[in-house]
Amino acid sequence: MAIDQITLDILWARLIATTNDQATALMRSSFTSIVRDAADLAAGVFDRRGRMIAQAVTGTPGHINSMATGMLHILHRFPPDSLKPGDVIITNDPWFTASQLNDITIATPVFKDGRCIAVFANCCHALDIGGRGLSADSRSVFEEGLQIPIMKLMDEGRPVQPLWDLIRANVRTPDEVVGDLHCQITGNAQGARQLLQFLDEFGLDDIEELSDEIITRSEAAMRSRIAALPDGEYPYQLTVDGFDDPLVIKARLIVEGDHLTVDFAGSPAQVPQGVNVTLNYTTAYTNYGVKCALAGDIPNNEGSFLPLTVTASEGTLLNAAFPAAVGGRHLVGHFLPSVVMGALAQALPDNVMAPGFDGLWDTHIAGVQRGGESFSYTWFSAGGTGAMKGKDGMPATAYPSGIAGVPAETMETLAPLVVQERSLRMDSGGPGESRGGLGQVMRIEVLSDHDYLFSGLYERTKHPAPGLHGGGPGQSGALSTNNGADLQPKITTMLPPDTVTTLEMPGGGGFGPPERRDPALVLRDVAEGYVSLEAARAVYGVAINAQRMCVDEETTAQLRRKMTGA
């Protein structure tokens, strides 16, 4: 029987509040800045059939959407009726979850009157998982750390102690890693308490009827958005740096009535190094790109995924076969929403965003502090997003992951480093009627008297983000050191203790021809240090009187006539 709209709205709001409490409990108790400050996690609730119903507001698409399919694998291994109160399941299998060993999924069944009625799950980036560390220069997943198959971490409330001991023995930071596992369990337990409370309040035995209603409505809404698109095929391709050689991601979006297929045929074969992506993660970020363009207001759950099909041949870059190296899978996977939007730009020119920095610059350092203690620390930083019609790209923003930037003060508290500079990078945003978002500059010194390990997972150092509809590309990223030490974008290296590293992050692509940008906006960009006087004149055709900080309208008109050939 259908649930009436008012009751559905109340139950839906309670579900979202429940998952938000789940995520908040996890973050506030976390042992690591990665989870607590950067929010590199996801949390959600699933029905006993393994269908994702609701998710916390906090979280990355790669985690939450991968869990949506990963839960089906978990419940295949442990069917709901085989589980007991107090059971907790763990896995970091890249092919079943988030395509990287550092991302650990914890699933906790919820029981009412002795019957499993739901599962709460979360996925968090562990500070360390052993192996080579956070890098892309491995040759197989076996080099990348400890693999945890789908198995019990807690058995009827009792720790599976050999597994806990095994995890501690295989990671560089056992207290932080094991501490976060406890926090993940705590987050799920908080979600379970909230769920049972509101089920009792509304006299419900389980969430199956509610789940059916939410999924049916979400599916219908998503199909309606797809049906509004003209039937046809929409191709697009995007070039990224890759490891040794550039990689061209190719896609065709096929619209047939109320169903959308994204086919990655023609994309490269999997490569020997760790930038390969499993199909689960490919599907996660492809679905996210479609929802951003078509259906940002539709709940992200099983129903919104049903009208979408994602295909890529096994053994290719976007459907890597075991035991491919996948440690840097986001260096490719994070570009998939831009590939989707580039294709949809033909059908929805006003609803899409130009390609941007699209990802994260992950930096890992490890060594010995001046006091003699060992350290290991990872941080994430971001460049600029792409622009869209009527809206400039965002500076220093982690799209599509949504991971938050960590304050310099926090970084300096948790690791022996000094952030000498953190600033926006002038002229890095792609020119356009709407300007691409700016990258940032970070200058880092590590306080050590010994050589230390430096590992970076960096993209767009060779191939900048292109613009859309006449917009120009953003600037590519750059790496440098004060002492000439060799620094490569995806290779682990040892740096001498006097090294000061400068990271110049890429900017996003512009949208629309730059000569159409309002001169008043160009003036504002110059005044705020986003665009140089030289670029304003040469790229945008806007002459600015630097003494009076005003637009020279006559010269500007001449420059723009020359640019357009009018």
Buried (B, 14 or more C-beta within 10 A) or exposed (E): EEBEEEEBEEBBEBBBBBBBBBBBBBBEBBBBBBBBBBBBBBBBBBBBBBBBBBBBEBBBBBBBBBBBBBBBBBBEBBEBEEBEEBBBBBBBBBBBBBBBBBBBBBBBBBBBEEEBBBBBBBBBBBBBBBBBBBBBBBBEBEBBBBBBEBEBBBBEEEBBEEBBEEBEEBBBBBEBBBBBBBBBBBBBBBBBBBBBEBBEEEEBEBBBBBBBBBBEBBBBBBBBBBBEBEEEEBBBBBBBBBBEEEBBBBBBBBBEEBBBBBBBEBBBEBBBBBBBBBBBBBBBBBBBBBBBBBBEEBBBBBBBBBBBBBBBBEEBBBBBBEBBBBBBBBBBBBBBBBBBBBBBBBBBBEBBBBBBBBBBBBBBBBBBBEEEEEBBBBBBBBBBBBBBBEEBBBBBBBBBBBBBBBEBEBBEEBBBBBBEEBEBBBBBBBBBBBBBBBBBBBBBBBBBEEBBBBBBBBBBBEBBBBBBBBBBBBBBBBBEBEEEBEBBBBBBBEBEBEBBBBBBBBBBBBBBBBBBBEBEBBBEBBEEEBBBEEBBBEBBBBBBEEEEEEBBEEBBBEBBEEBEEE
